[in-house]
Amino acid sequence: MFRGLGFEYDMSGLIGNTMDCHRLITLAGHQGCEKQNALVEELFINYHCQGKHLGDRQVLVNAARKVGIEGAEELLQDPSKGVDEVKEELSKYSSGISGVPHFVINGKYQLSGGQPSNIFMRTFEAAAKTGAE
């Protein structure tokens, strides 16, 4: 799929805390949806195609500069700036999601995080029984 879009998938990027990414994405949102979307796309390319570590503040600053986000360095220099806003957004939109991926089945059953196939089967069976009633 990546190649079809002109990208090469790179799995070498380090995984870590993404709070700084979320803080930066929130800042970008205050500067417009277009800038926020451009930043998210740039971060995805950085991580998924270039193997960059999104916990590296310089990677984040460079991405923000590339898409024209103002105030990124200042935001990232203060580890508490924007955290409450991100937590509020996550709480507002997560609806009790505790892991990714997150599945909602028939609007009633929810599975968060990686689950074994037998858990999915039991959930699908329960949803099918409820739907048949």
VMD Tcl script that builds the backbone (N, CA, C; Angstrom):
set m [mol new atoms 399]
animate dup $m
set s [atomselect $m all]
$s set {name element resname resid chain x y z} {
  {N N MET 1 A 0.832 -1.189 0.000}
  {CA C MET 1 A 0.000 0.000 0.000}
  {C C MET 1 A 0.882 1.260 0.000}
  {N N PHE 2 A 1.929 1.248 0.821}
  {CA C PHE 2 A 2.832 2.401 0.877}
  {C C PHE 2 A 3.453 2.667 -0.486}
  {N N ARG 3 A 3.937 1.593 -1.111}
  {CA C ARG 3 A 4.572 1.752 -2.428}
  {C C ARG 3 A 3.593 2.327 -3.444}
  {N N GLY 4 A 2.360 1.916 -3.370}
  {CA C GLY 4 A 1.336 2.425 -4.272}
  {C C GLY 4 A 1.134 3.923 -4.144}
  {N N LEU 5 A 1.496 4.459 -2.999}
  {CA C LEU 5 A 1.385 5.905 -2.754}
  {C C LEU 5 A 2.724 6.616 -2.939}
  {N N GLY 6 A 3.730 5.843 -3.365}
  {CA C GLY 6 A 5.047 6.434 -3.594}
  {C C GLY 6 A 5.938 6.482 -2.373}
  {N N PHE 7 A 5.636 5.675 -1.357}
  {CA C PHE 7 A 6.421 5.654 -0.127}
  {C C PHE 7 A 7.012 4.272 0.092}
  {N N GLU 8 A 8.101 4.234 0.830}
  {CA C GLU 8 A 8.689 2.980 1.291}
  {C C GLU 8 A 8.456 2.898 2.794}
  {N N TYR 9 A 7.918 1.796 3.250}
  {CA C TYR 9 A 7.654 1.595 4.671}
  {C C TYR 9 A 8.959 1.246 5.383}
  {N N ASP 10 A 9.238 1.911 6.486}
  {CA C ASP 10 A 10.463 1.714 7.248}
  {C C ASP 10 A 10.086 1.409 8.694}
  {N N MET 11 A 10.453 0.236 9.169}
  {CA C MET 11 A 10.087 -0.172 10.527}
  {C C MET 11 A 11.209 0.058 11.537}
  {N N SER 12 A 12.202 0.871 11.200}
  {CA C SER 12 A 13.345 1.047 12.095}
  {C C SER 12 A 13.149 2.139 13.146}
  {N N GLY 13 A 12.066 2.906 13.058}
  {CA C GLY 13 A 11.848 3.996 14.005}
  {C C GLY 13 A 11.633 3.492 15.420}
  {N N LEU 14 A 12.238 4.173 16.371}
  {CA C LEU 14 A 12.073 3.807 17.771}
  {C C LEU 14 A 10.672 4.183 18.247}
  {N N ILE 15 A 10.132 3.359 19.110}
  {CA C ILE 15 A 8.817 3.610 19.695}
  {C C ILE 15 A 9.038 4.229 21.062}
  {N N GLY 16 A 8.200 5.182 21.428}
  {CA C GLY 16 A 8.335 5.808 22.732}
  {C C GLY 16 A 7.118 6.654 23.051}
  {N N ASN 17 A 7.257 7.455 24.060}
  {CA C ASN 17 A 6.192 8.342 24.502}
  {C C ASN 17 A 5.900 9.371 23.412}
  {N N THR 18 A 4.632 9.537 23.070}
  {CA C THR 18 A 4.240 10.468 22.008}
  {C C THR 18 A 3.569 11.734 22.527}
  {N N MET 19 A 3.684 12.007 23.818}
  {CA C MET 19 A 3.047 13.200 24.371}
  {C C MET 19 A 3.517 14.475 23.668}
  {N N ASP 20 A 4.828 14.581 23.376}
  {CA C ASP 20 A 5.309 15.785 22.690}
  {C C ASP 20 A 4.681 15.917 21.307}
  {N N CYS 21 A 4.496 14.807 20.621}
  {CA C CYS 21 A 3.804 14.844 19.320}
  {C C CYS 21 A 2.395 15.392 19.480}
  {N N HIS 22 A 1.693 14.889 20.470}
  {CA C HIS 22 A 0.315 15.334 20.700}
  {C C HIS 22 A 0.271 16.809 21.088}
  {N N ARG 23 A 1.225 17.241 21.908}
  {CA C ARG 23 A 1.274 18.658 22.269}
  {C C ARG 23 A 1.505 19.514 21.025}
  {N N LEU 24 A 2.398 19.066 20.166}
  {CA C LEU 24 A 2.716 19.801 18.944}
  {C C LEU 24 A 1.531 19.795 17.975}
  {N N ILE 25 A 0.852 18.673 17.848}
  {CA C ILE 25 A -0.324 18.582 16.981}
  {C C ILE 25 A -1.430 19.504 17.486}
  {N N THR 26 A -1.592 19.591 18.795}
  {CA C THR 26 A -2.588 20.500 19.365}
  {C C THR 26 A -2.226 21.948 19.066}
  {N N LEU 27 A -0.949 22.293 19.228}
  {CA C LEU 27 A -0.485 23.643 18.883}
  {C C LEU 27 A -0.782 23.938 17.421}
  {N N ALA 28 A -0.482 22.994 16.541}
  {CA C ALA 28 A -0.730 23.179 15.112}
  {C C ALA 28 A -2.218 23.401 14.834}
  {N N GLY 29 A -3.068 22.716 15.575}
  {CA C GLY 29 A -4.509 22.881 15.403}
  {C C GLY 29 A -4.972 24.293 15.676}
  {N N HIS 30 A -4.299 24.966 16.586}
  {CA C HIS 30 A -4.638 26.367 16.884}
  {C C HIS 30 A -4.213 27.292 15.741}
  {N N GLN 31 A -3.369 26.779 14.858}
  {CA C GLN 31 A -2.890 27.575 13.727}
  {C C GLN 31 A -3.622 27.205 12.433}
  {N N GLY 32 A -4.600 26.307 12.546}
  {CA C GLY 32 A -5.435 25.956 11.404}
  {C C GLY 32 A -5.415 24.471 11.097}
  {N N CYS 33 A -6.527 23.984 10.590}
  {CA C CYS 33 A -6.653 22.564 10.254}
  {C C CYS 33 A -5.653 22.144 9.184}
  {N N GLU 34 A -5.399 23.030 8.227}
  {CA C GLU 34 A -4.467 22.689 7.157}
  {C C GLU 34 A -3.069 22.444 7.719}
  {N N LYS 35 A -2.655 23.305 8.642}
  {CA C LYS 35 A -1.321 23.143 9.240}
  {C C LYS 35 A -1.281 21.896 10.120}
  {N N GLN 36 A -2.351 21.648 10.839}
  {CA C GLN 36 A -2.397 20.462 11.680}
  {C C GLN 36 A -2.327 19.194 10.822}
  {N N ASN 37 A -3.097 19.152 9.751}
  {CA C ASN 37 A -3.067 17.986 8.861}
  {C C ASN 37 A -1.692 17.806 8.231}
  {N N ALA 38 A -1.074 18.916 7.825}
  {CA C ALA 38 A 0.261 18.849 7.223}
  {C C ALA 38 A 1.275 18.319 8.232}
  {N N LEU 39 A 1.163 18.739 9.492}
  {CA C LEU 39 A 2.086 18.266 10.519}
  {C C LEU 39 A 1.898 16.778 10.770}
  {N N VAL 40 A 0.664 16.332 10.901}
  {CA C VAL 40 A 0.404 14.913 11.138}
  {C C VAL 40 A 0.968 14.086 9.984}
  {N N GLU 41 A 0.752 14.524 8.760}
  {CA C GLU 41 A 1.294 13.808 7.609}
  {C C GLU 41 A 2.821 13.768 7.658}
  {N N GLU 42 A 3.433 14.897 7.980}
  {CA C GLU 42 A 4.899 14.952 8.067}
  {C C GLU 42 A 5.414 14.026 9.168}
  {N N LEU 43 A 4.738 13.975 10.303}
  {CA C LEU 43 A 5.151 13.087 11.391}
  {C C LEU 43 A 5.009 11.625 10.981}
  {N N PHE 44 A 3.927 11.292 10.281}
  {CA C PHE 44 A 3.748 9.921 9.806}
  {C C PHE 44 A 4.872 9.540 8.841}
  {N N ILE 45 A 5.204 10.424 7.934}
  {CA C ILE 45 A 6.290 10.163 6.986}
  {C C ILE 45 A 7.610 9.999 7.732}
  {N N ASN 46 A 7.853 10.897 8.693}
  {CA C ASN 46 A 9.083 10.812 9.488}
  {C C ASN 46 A 9.210 9.445 10.149}
  {N N TYR 47 A 8.144 8.976 10.750}
  {CA C TYR 47 A 8.197 7.722 11.494}
  {C C TYR 47 A 8.095 6.500 10.579}
  {N N HIS 48 A 7.035 6.452 9.776}
  {CA C HIS 48 A 6.734 5.238 9.004}
  {C C HIS 48 A 7.586 5.065 7.752}
  {N N CYS 49 A 8.144 6.142 7.217}
  {CA C CYS 49 A 8.921 6.032 5.968}
  {C C CYS 49 A 10.395 6.349 6.145}
  {N N GLN 50 A 10.726 7.118 7.183}
  {CA C GLN 50 A 12.115 7.516 7.356}
  {C C GLN 50 A 12.747 6.950 8.621}
  {N N GLY 51 A 11.960 6.219 9.395}
  {CA C GLY 51 A 12.492 5.570 10.590}
  {C C GLY 51 A 12.951 6.524 11.668}
  {N N LYS 52 A 12.415 7.738 11.675}
  {CA C LYS 52 A 12.832 8.719 12.685}
  {C C LYS 52 A 12.099 8.478 13.995}
  {N N HIS 53 A 12.761 8.820 15.074}
  {CA C HIS 53 A 12.204 8.652 16.420}
  {C C HIS 53 A 11.390 9.885 16.786}
  {N N LEU 54 A 10.089 9.698 16.979}
  {CA C LEU 54 A 9.223 10.836 17.282}
  {C C LEU 54 A 9.354 11.314 18.722}
  {N N GLY 55 A 10.187 10.666 19.498}
  {CA C GLY 55 A 10.505 11.157 20.830}
  {C C GLY 55 A 11.682 12.120 20.816}
  {N N ASP 56 A 12.301 12.271 19.667}
  {CA C ASP 56 A 13.437 13.183 19.491}
  {C C ASP 56 A 12.896 14.576 19.203}
  {N N ARG 57 A 13.130 15.494 20.110}
  {CA C ARG 57 A 12.563 16.838 19.957}
  {C C ARG 57 A 13.041 17.547 18.702}
  {N N GLN 58 A 14.261 17.282 18.277}
  {CA C GLN 58 A 14.755 17.927 17.055}
  {C C GLN 58 A 13.969 17.445 15.839}
  {N N VAL 59 A 13.614 16.175 15.820}
  {CA C VAL 59 A 12.778 15.638 14.733}
  {C C VAL 59 A 11.445 16.385 14.715}
  {N N LEU 60 A 10.870 16.602 15.891}
  {CA C LEU 60 A 9.585 17.305 15.983}
  {C C LEU 60 A 9.706 18.763 15.550}
  {N N VAL 61 A 10.765 19.431 16.000}
  {CA C VAL 61 A 10.981 20.835 15.621}
  {C C VAL 61 A 11.167 20.938 14.111}
  {N N ASN 62 A 11.955 20.043 13.544}
  {CA C ASN 62 A 12.182 20.076 12.093}
  {C C ASN 62 A 10.886 19.856 11.322}
  {N N ALA 63 A 10.062 18.932 11.778}
  {CA C ALA 63 A 8.779 18.674 11.117}
  {C C ALA 63 A 7.880 19.909 11.200}
  {N N ALA 64 A 7.853 20.528 12.375}
  {CA C ALA 64 A 7.033 21.734 12.560}
  {C C ALA 64 A 7.512 22.863 11.659}
  {N N ARG 65 A 8.811 23.050 11.579}
  {CA C ARG 65 A 9.363 24.092 10.704}
  {C C ARG 65 A 8.987 23.834 9.246}
  {N N LYS 66 A 9.113 22.588 8.836}
  {CA C LYS 66 A 8.853 22.230 7.443}
  {C C LYS 66 A 7.436 22.600 7.010}
  {N N VAL 67 A 6.472 22.465 7.913}
  {CA C VAL 67 A 5.076 22.753 7.545}
  {C C VAL 67 A 4.599 24.122 8.047}
  {N N GLY 68 A 5.511 24.894 8.641}
  {CA C GLY 68 A 5.183 26.270 9.014}
  {C C GLY 68 A 4.467 26.460 10.337}
  {N N ILE 69 A 4.717 25.577 11.295}
  {CA C ILE 69 A 4.122 25.725 12.634}
  {C C ILE 69 A 4.989 26.691 13.443}
  {N N GLU 70 A 4.366 27.700 13.991}
  {CA C GLU 70 A 5.091 28.682 14.804}
  {C C GLU 70 A 5.019 28.317 16.278}
  {N N GLY 71 A 6.122 28.526 17.005}
  {CA C GLY 71 A 6.153 28.323 18.451}
  {C C GLY 71 A 6.478 26.906 18.893}
  {N N ALA 72 A 6.898 26.046 17.960}
  {CA C ALA 72 A 7.163 24.644 18.308}
  {C C ALA 72 A 8.310 24.510 19.310}
  {N N GLU 73 A 9.409 25.206 19.058}
  {CA C GLU 73 A 10.561 25.085 19.966}
  {C C GLU 73 A 10.203 25.539 21.366}
  {N N GLU 74 A 9.502 26.655 21.463}
  {CA C GLU 74 A 9.118 27.178 22.778}
  {C C GLU 74 A 8.212 26.192 23.502}
  {N N LEU 75 A 7.272 25.611 22.782}
  {CA C LEU 75 A 6.364 24.633 23.375}
  {C C LEU 75 A 7.142 23.440 23.917}
  {N N LEU 76 A 8.028 22.901 23.102}
  {CA C LEU 76 A 8.744 21.685 23.477}
  {C C LEU 76 A 9.793 21.908 24.563}
  {N N GLN 77 A 10.229 23.148 24.761}
  {CA C GLN 77 A 11.186 23.444 25.828}
  {C C GLN 77 A 10.552 23.361 27.202}
  {N N ASP 78 A 9.236 23.515 27.279}
  {CA C ASP 78 A 8.519 23.449 28.555}
  {C C ASP 78 A 7.692 22.167 28.576}
  {N N PRO 79 A 8.167 21.129 29.280}
  {CA C PRO 79 A 7.494 19.835 29.249}
  {C C PRO 79 A 6.066 19.826 29.800}
  {N N SER 80 A 5.669 20.893 30.494}
  {CA C SER 80 A 4.308 20.922 31.037}
  {C C SER 80 A 3.340 21.737 30.163}
  {N N LYS 81 A 3.892 22.501 29.243}
  {CA C LYS 81 A 3.053 23.361 28.407}
  {C C LYS 81 A 2.214 22.531 27.444}
  {N N GLY 82 A 0.908 22.720 27.492}
  {CA C GLY 82 A -0.003 22.042 26.579}
  {C C GLY 82 A -0.437 20.658 27.019}
  {N N VAL 83 A 0.140 20.136 28.097}
  {CA C VAL 83 A -0.187 18.779 28.541}
  {C C VAL 83 A -1.648 18.681 28.972}
  {N N ASP 84 A -2.119 19.647 29.749}
  {CA C ASP 84 A -3.512 19.600 30.212}
  {C C ASP 84 A -4.481 19.628 29.040}
  {N N GLU 85 A -4.170 20.437 28.048}
  {CA C GLU 85 A -5.037 20.520 26.873}
  {C C GLU 85 A -5.078 19.185 26.121}
  {N N VAL 86 A -3.943 18.538 25.983}
  {CA C VAL 86 A -3.891 17.233 25.312}
  {C C VAL 86 A -4.672 16.205 26.113}
  {N N LYS 87 A -4.473 16.178 27.418}
  {CA C LYS 87 A -5.195 15.221 28.260}
  {C C LYS 87 A -6.702 15.453 28.184}
  {N N GLU 88 A -7.112 16.708 28.141}
  {CA C GLU 88 A -8.536 17.037 28.014}
  {C C GLU 88 A -9.088 16.534 26.681}
  {N N GLU 89 A -8.335 16.757 25.608}
  {CA C GLU 89 A -8.751 16.281 24.278}
  {C C GLU 89 A -8.849 14.758 24.262}
  {N N LEU 90 A -7.836 14.091 24.794}
  {CA C LEU 90 A -7.847 12.630 24.807}
  {C C LEU 90 A -9.021 12.098 25.608}
  {N N SER 91 A -9.284 12.714 26.741}
  {CA C SER 91 A -10.413 12.295 27.564}
  {C C SER 91 A -11.729 12.516 26.835}
  {N N LYS 92 A -11.838 13.635 26.177}
  {CA C LYS 92 A -13.066 13.997 25.459}
  {C C LYS 92 A -13.360 13.036 24.322}
  {N N TYR 93 A -12.331 12.652 23.577}
  {CA C TYR 93 A -12.540 11.853 22.382}
  {C C TYR 93 A -12.259 10.367 22.535}
  {N N SER 94 A -11.639 9.965 23.618}
  {CA C SER 94 A -11.267 8.561 23.731}
  {C C SER 94 A -12.402 7.658 24.171}
  {N N SER 95 A -13.420 8.192 24.811}
  {CA C SER 95 A -14.576 7.405 25.250}
  {C C SER 95 A -14.175 6.134 25.988}
  {N N GLY 96 A -13.204 6.236 26.851}
  {CA C GLY 96 A -12.796 5.089 27.638}
  {C C GLY 96 A -11.847 4.147 26.924}
  {N N ILE 97 A -11.295 4.559 25.809}
  {CA C ILE 97 A -10.345 3.720 25.086}
  {C C ILE 97 A -9.080 3.605 25.924}
  {N N SER 98 A -8.631 2.386 26.138}
  {CA C SER 98 A -7.449 2.187 26.979}
  {C C SER 98 A -6.260 1.637 26.203}
  {N N GLY 99 A -6.425 1.391 24.915}
  {CA C GLY 99 A -5.319 0.874 24.128}
  {C C GLY 99 A -5.629 0.952 22.647}
  {N N VAL 100 A -4.614 0.757 21.852}
  {CA C VAL 100 A -4.792 0.720 20.414}
  {C C VAL 100 A -4.233 -0.594 19.891}
  {N N PRO 101 A -4.851 -1.153 18.891}
  {CA C PRO 101 A -6.058 -0.660 18.230}
  {C C PRO 101 A -7.275 -0.775 19.141}
  {N N HIS 102 A -8.334 -0.109 18.762}
  {CA C HIS 102 A -9.574 -0.141 19.530}
  {C C HIS 102 A -10.713 -0.475 18.579}
  {N N PHE 103 A -11.524 -1.448 18.964}
  {CA C PHE 103 A -12.635 -1.896 18.122}
  {C C PHE 103 A -13.949 -1.718 18.857}
  {N N VAL 104 A -14.955 -1.222 18.144}
  {CA C VAL 104 A -16.316 -1.151 18.660}
  {C C VAL 104 A -17.146 -2.041 17.748}
  {N N ILE 105 A -17.788 -3.038 18.331}
  {CA C ILE 105 A -18.532 -4.028 17.562}
  {C C ILE 105 A -20.015 -3.865 17.855}
  {N N ASN 106 A -20.777 -3.587 16.806}
  {CA C ASN 106 A -22.222 -3.358 16.908}
  {C C ASN 106 A -22.564 -2.231 17.884}
  {N N GLY 107 A -21.650 -1.317 18.062}
  {CA C GLY 107 A -21.905 -0.166 18.922}
  {C C GLY 107 A -22.009 -0.502 20.399}
  {N N LYS 108 A -21.777 -1.756 20.763}
  {CA C LYS 108 A -21.987 -2.178 22.144}
  {C C LYS 108 A -20.741 -2.800 22.779}
  {N N TYR 109 A -20.039 -3.606 22.035}
  {CA C TYR 109 A -18.878 -4.328 22.559}
  {C C TYR 109 A -17.601 -3.618 22.136}
  {N N GLN 110 A -16.667 -3.505 23.082}
  {CA C GLN 110 A -15.416 -2.813 22.783}
  {C C GLN 110 A -14.226 -3.681 23.192}
  {N N LEU 111 A -13.206 -3.658 22.328}
  {CA C LEU 111 A -11.946 -4.331 22.617}
  {C C LEU 111 A -10.827 -3.322 22.416}
  {N N SER 112 A -9.968 -3.187 23.410}
  {CA C SER 112 A -8.829 -2.270 23.305}
  {C C SER 112 A -7.531 -3.046 23.376}
  {N N GLY 113 A -6.568 -2.595 22.593}
  {CA C GLY 113 A -5.254 -3.221 22.602}
  {C C GLY 113 A -5.243 -4.516 21.820}
  {N N GLY 114 A -4.072 -5.088 21.680}
  {CA C GLY 114 A -3.936 -6.361 20.975}
  {C C GLY 114 A -4.640 -7.458 21.755}
  {N N GLN 115 A -5.473 -8.225 21.096}
  {CA C GLN 115 A -6.235 -9.293 21.754}
  {C C GLN 115 A -6.039 -10.595 20.987}
  {N N PRO 116 A -6.038 -11.718 21.694}
  {CA C PRO 116 A -5.957 -13.007 21.000}
  {C C PRO 116 A -7.228 -13.257 20.183}
  {N N SER 117 A -7.127 -14.084 19.166}
  {CA C SER 117 A -8.261 -14.326 18.270}
  {C C SER 117 A -9.470 -14.905 19.000}
  {N N ASN 118 A -9.261 -15.706 20.045}
  {CA C ASN 118 A -10.412 -16.284 20.753}
  {C C ASN 118 A -11.253 -15.199 21.439}
  {N N ILE 119 A -10.632 -14.118 21.858}
  {CA C ILE 119 A -11.380 -13.008 22.470}
  {C C ILE 119 A -12.277 -12.353 21.413}
  {N N PHE 120 A -11.720 -12.158 20.214}
  {CA C PHE 120 A -12.528 -11.606 19.129}
  {C C PHE 120 A -13.705 -12.527 18.803}
  {N N MET 121 A -13.442 -13.817 18.733}
  {CA C MET 121 A -14.506 -14.774 18.406}
  {C C MET 121 A -15.620 -14.725 19.446}
  {N N ARG 122 A -15.260 -14.713 20.711}
  {CA C ARG 122 A -16.299 -14.646 21.768}
  {C C ARG 122 A -17.089 -13.347 21.663}
  {N N THR 123 A -16.390 -12.254 21.364}
  {CA C THR 123 A -17.067 -10.959 21.247}
  {C C THR 123 A -18.006 -10.954 20.053}
  {N N PHE 124 A -17.554 -11.480 18.913}
  {CA C PHE 124 A -18.412 -11.556 17.727}
  {C C PHE 124 A -19.629 -12.437 17.986}
  {N N GLU 125 A -19.424 -13.547 18.673}
  {CA C GLU 125 A -20.537 -14.447 19.002}
  {C C GLU 125 A -21.541 -13.757 19.913}
  {N N ALA 126 A -21.053 -13.054 20.918}
  {CA C ALA 126 A -21.955 -12.326 21.820}
  {C C ALA 126 A -22.710 -11.236 21.063}
  {N N ALA 127 A -22.015 -10.540 20.168}
  {CA C ALA 127 A -22.664 -9.485 19.386}
  {C C ALA 127 A -23.712 -10.077 18.455}
  {N N ALA 128 A -23.424 -11.235 17.876}
  {CA C ALA 128 A -24.385 -11.887 16.987}
  {C C ALA 128 A -25.631 -12.311 17.743}
  {N N LYS 129 A -25.452 -12.845 18.960}
  {CA C LYS 129 A -26.609 -13.249 19.777}
  {C C LYS 129 A -27.453 -12.048 20.147}
  {N N THR 130 A -26.807 -10.964 20.542}
  {CA C THR 130 A -27.523 -9.752 20.936}
  {C C THR 130 A -28.269 -9.169 19.736}
  {N N GLY 131 A -27.629 -9.206 18.559}
  {CA C GLY 131 A -28.244 -8.667 17.347}
  {C C GLY 131 A -29.431 -9.481 16.869}
  {N N ALA 132 A -29.446 -10.788 17.208}
  {CA C ALA 132 A -30.523 -11.665 16.761}
  {C C ALA 132 A -31.757 -11.550 17.646}
  {N N GLU 133 A -31.579 -10.999 18.831}
  {CA C GLU 133 A -32.700 -10.897 19.777}
  {C C GLU 133 A -33.637 -9.789 19.433}
}
mol reanalyze $m
mol bondsrecalc $m
mol representation Tube
mol addrep $m
